[in-house]
Amino acid sequence: MITKEAVLEVVTENLIDTLDDEIEAKDVDASKSMKDLGANSLDIVEVVSSSMRQLKVKVPRSELSKLTNIQELVDVLYQAGIDKDQEQEQQAKAS
């Protein structure tokens, strides 16, 4: 099971990669939006997509559009991971 700290690390890593190392991990404040850190809308899509791929989770766009800061993204990705784990456990019990 993944932790919120691990999810934040993934998001931070993808944000730094997407912004071509214009920021460092210490600059990432989860209470800020990615735009506050210099990301444009395409950068944000890349960070979110990369993070979901890396974490092997899917989140509906409708949920993502409501997010206002990095912590909210971390929370949504973390919850998606928990939901996926629970679904896999239920499938394993059913078989």
Residue frames as qw, qx, qy, qz and C-alpha x, y, z in Angstrom:
[[0.000, 0.888, 0.459, 0.000, 0.00, 0.00, 0.00],
 [0.423, 0.442, 0.001, 0.791, 1.30, 3.43, -0.92],
 [0.296, -0.590, -0.430, 0.616, 1.60, 6.38, 1.45],
 [0.199, 0.952, 0.226, -0.050, 0.65, 10.01, 0.86],
 [0.304, -0.777, 0.380, 0.400, 4.33, 10.90, 1.24],
 [0.522, -0.051, 0.722, 0.452, 5.22, 8.50, -1.59],
 [0.377, 0.731, 0.540, 0.176, 2.49, 9.99, -3.79],
 [0.042, -0.973, 0.024, 0.224, 3.83, 13.49, -3.07],
 [0.454, -0.498, 0.567, 0.474, 7.32, 12.31, -4.05],
 [0.504, 0.323, 0.703, 0.384, 6.00, 11.00, -7.38],
 [0.210, 0.909, 0.356, 0.051, 4.12, 14.23, -8.11],
 [0.249, -0.880, 0.223, 0.337, 7.14, 16.33, -7.09],
 [0.536, -0.235, 0.647, 0.488, 9.48, 14.26, -9.26],
 [0.430, 0.534, 0.639, 0.349, 7.17, 14.60, -12.27],
 [0.037, 0.975, 0.190, -0.107, 6.75, 18.33, -11.67],
 [0.353, -0.718, 0.404, 0.443, 10.51, 18.86, -11.57],
 [0.519, 0.035, 0.714, 0.470, 10.99, 16.74, -14.71],
 [0.329, 0.737, 0.560, 0.187, 8.22, 18.56, -16.58],
 [0.021, -0.994, -0.031, 0.099, 9.52, 22.01, -15.65],
 [0.725, 0.528, -0.217, 0.385, 13.00, 21.00, -16.86],
 [0.679, -0.236, -0.364, 0.592, 14.57, 21.34, -13.43],
 [0.044, 0.639, 0.037, 0.767, 13.49, 25.00, -13.10],
 [0.571, -0.631, 0.182, -0.493, 12.47, 24.14, -9.54],
 [0.270, 0.282, -0.881, 0.269, 13.88, 21.85, -6.88],
 [0.494, -0.390, -0.777, -0.024, 12.08, 19.47, -4.53],
 [0.289, -0.338, -0.510, 0.736, 12.54, 21.92, -1.65],
 [0.131, 0.040, -0.138, -0.981, 10.60, 24.54, -3.65],
 [0.418, -0.297, -0.711, -0.480, 7.50, 22.35, -3.90],
 [0.225, -0.007, 0.587, -0.778, 4.94, 23.39, -1.32],
 [0.015, 0.311, 0.937, 0.158, 1.89, 21.11, -1.40],
 [0.099, 0.671, 0.536, -0.502, -0.39, 23.99, -0.43],
 [0.130, 0.558, -0.273, -0.773, 0.48, 25.81, -3.67],
 [0.811, 0.499, 0.224, -0.209, -0.88, 25.18, -7.12],
 [0.762, 0.056, 0.374, 0.525, 1.37, 23.97, -9.91],
 [0.323, 0.820, 0.215, 0.420, 0.74, 27.30, -11.65],
 [0.376, -0.919, 0.116, 0.009, 2.21, 29.05, -8.59],
 [0.691, -0.435, 0.450, 0.360, 5.39, 27.07, -9.29],
 [0.050, 0.575, -0.486, -0.656, 5.52, 28.12, -12.96],
 [0.325, 0.142, 0.905, 0.235, 3.60, 25.30, -14.67],
 [0.397, 0.155, -0.252, -0.869, 1.31, 26.09, -17.58],
 [0.815, 0.053, 0.214, -0.536, -1.79, 24.05, -18.43],
 [0.819, 0.369, -0.431, -0.089, 0.13, 21.61, -20.66],
 [0.197, 0.439, -0.762, 0.434, 2.72, 21.10, -17.92],
 [0.529, -0.184, 0.531, -0.636, -0.04, 20.32, -15.44],
 [0.905, 0.203, -0.077, -0.367, -1.59, 17.73, -17.77],
 [0.637, 0.449, -0.608, 0.152, 1.83, 16.11, -18.19],
 [0.075, -0.385, 0.727, -0.563, 2.49, 16.02, -14.43],
 [0.713, -0.049, 0.376, -0.590, -0.92, 14.51, -13.69],
 [0.885, 0.319, -0.234, -0.243, -0.71, 11.97, -16.54],
 [0.473, 0.475, -0.691, 0.272, 2.83, 10.92, -15.64],
 [0.270, -0.321, 0.679, -0.603, 1.93, 10.60, -11.97],
 [0.836, 0.052, 0.207, -0.506, -1.14, 8.47, -12.72],
 [0.807, 0.400, -0.430, -0.062, 0.92, 6.22, -15.02],
 [0.261, 0.467, -0.732, 0.422, 3.67, 5.82, -12.46],
 [0.381, -0.177, 0.649, -0.634, 1.20, 5.08, -9.65],
 [0.141, -0.118, -0.933, -0.309, -0.91, 2.85, -11.94],
 [0.138, 0.517, 0.679, -0.502, -4.14, 4.64, -11.06],
 [0.076, 0.425, 0.531, 0.729, -6.87, 6.38, -13.00],
 [0.011, 0.490, 0.488, -0.722, -8.84, 9.43, -11.91],
 [0.326, 0.720, 0.577, 0.208, -11.76, 10.89, -13.88],
 [0.308, 0.337, 0.101, 0.884, -11.09, 14.28, -15.45],
 [0.338, -0.741, -0.321, -0.483, -14.14, 15.65, -13.69],
 [0.716, -0.628, -0.189, 0.238, -12.44, 15.05, -10.33],
 [0.645, -0.050, 0.053, 0.761, -9.15, 16.51, -11.51],
 [0.153, 0.604, 0.268, 0.735, -10.72, 19.73, -12.75],
 [0.467, -0.820, -0.256, -0.210, -11.83, 20.62, -9.20],
 [0.775, -0.316, -0.178, 0.517, -8.32, 20.54, -7.73],
 [0.054, 0.987, 0.006, 0.149, -6.71, 23.79, -6.62],
 [0.147, -0.819, 0.550, -0.070, -3.36, 22.74, -5.17],
 [0.421, 0.401, -0.814, -0.008, -0.78, 19.96, -5.12],
 [0.235, -0.128, 0.833, -0.484, -2.04, 18.50, -1.82],
 [0.718, 0.266, 0.265, -0.586, -5.50, 17.98, -3.31],
 [0.677, 0.470, -0.508, -0.250, -3.90, 16.15, -6.26],
 [0.143, 0.337, -0.890, 0.273, -1.91, 13.98, -3.85],
 [0.478, 0.020, 0.641, -0.601, -5.08, 13.20, -1.87],
 [0.781, 0.369, -0.015, -0.504, -7.01, 12.20, -5.01],
 [0.575, 0.468, -0.668, -0.070, -4.18, 10.02, -6.35],
 [0.074, -0.268, 0.859, -0.430, -3.71, 8.43, -2.92],
 [0.638, 0.137, 0.467, -0.596, -7.43, 7.65, -2.65],
 [0.763, 0.438, -0.300, -0.369, -7.40, 6.18, -6.17],
 [0.338, 0.420, -0.831, 0.137, -4.55, 3.90, -5.07],
 [0.324, -0.086, 0.771, -0.541, -6.46, 2.77, -1.98],
 [0.745, 0.295, 0.159, -0.577, -9.59, 2.13, -4.06],
 [0.651, 0.470, -0.560, -0.202, -7.55, 0.09, -6.55],
 [0.096, 0.320, -0.889, 0.313, -5.94, -1.96, -3.77],
 [0.507, 0.055, 0.615, -0.601, -9.33, -2.67, -2.17],
 [0.771, 0.392, -0.113, -0.489, -10.81, -3.67, -5.52],
 [0.506, 0.443, -0.740, -0.027, -7.91, -6.07, -6.13],
 [0.148, -0.194, 0.853, -0.461, -8.32, -7.59, -2.66],
 [0.674, 0.202, 0.370, -0.607, -12.03, -8.16, -3.29],
 [0.734, 0.457, -0.379, -0.329, -11.31, -9.78, -6.64],
 [0.268, 0.399, -0.859, 0.176, -8.71, -12.03, -5.02],
 [0.372, -0.045, 0.745, -0.551, -11.19, -13.12, -2.34],
 [0.735, 0.329, 0.114, -0.582, -13.87, -13.79, -4.94],
 [0.651, 0.467, -0.550, -0.235, -11.66, -16.13, -6.96]]
